[in-house]
């Protein structure tokens, strides 16, 4: 991670990313995820609603479907220069098959600490898990390359991911963003930074500690348990959150 955010100079950091996935359709976004586009959309899909634009975004680019970059959910529908961020398309030919990156900040117990592309024949990097299937249709997530993410418990995390963007025609480096590689003439970038020690302790953990003191039986019934998923994420067996 060659270029990271400094929390002391960026006090308004969003919640870190807790899970990364791929979806096949903008109209079948799973629970916990919403559409976030990067530029003006002339014909937004039905069901999109206006939300407040980011503070750095001029009023004229506000549009249906755009969410604040600090939103707990995001689906990267467009590139930073306004193109379609479909990771499945190949060249100028249109296909009925589409793939879009998505991520969520809702997970409060684990965070994404790294992300990379590998070739299909490459061995899985140590500590990483592959994103194999789409969240909505359970079809192959990507072709040509494989997306891998590394997740660890929030309490032990040092450097975490805060944002993910897809770049199209523009190849200029983005400040505090790192490129993991290219796919179909688009590059994938993430923003990372140190997780402040004050944010490693979670209110939910404190509440469970209090609960265990008052009622051991209740605490045992609600203690979270991580289950590894083939898609490269984790879920809590108590149903608090899942992929």
Helices and strands as residue ranges (DSSP letters): E 4-5, E 19-23, G 59-61, E 73-75, E 100-104, E 110-119, E 129-130, E 145-153, G 154-156, E 159-167, E 177-183, E 186-194, G 197-199, H 203-214, H 216-222, E 226-228, E 234-236
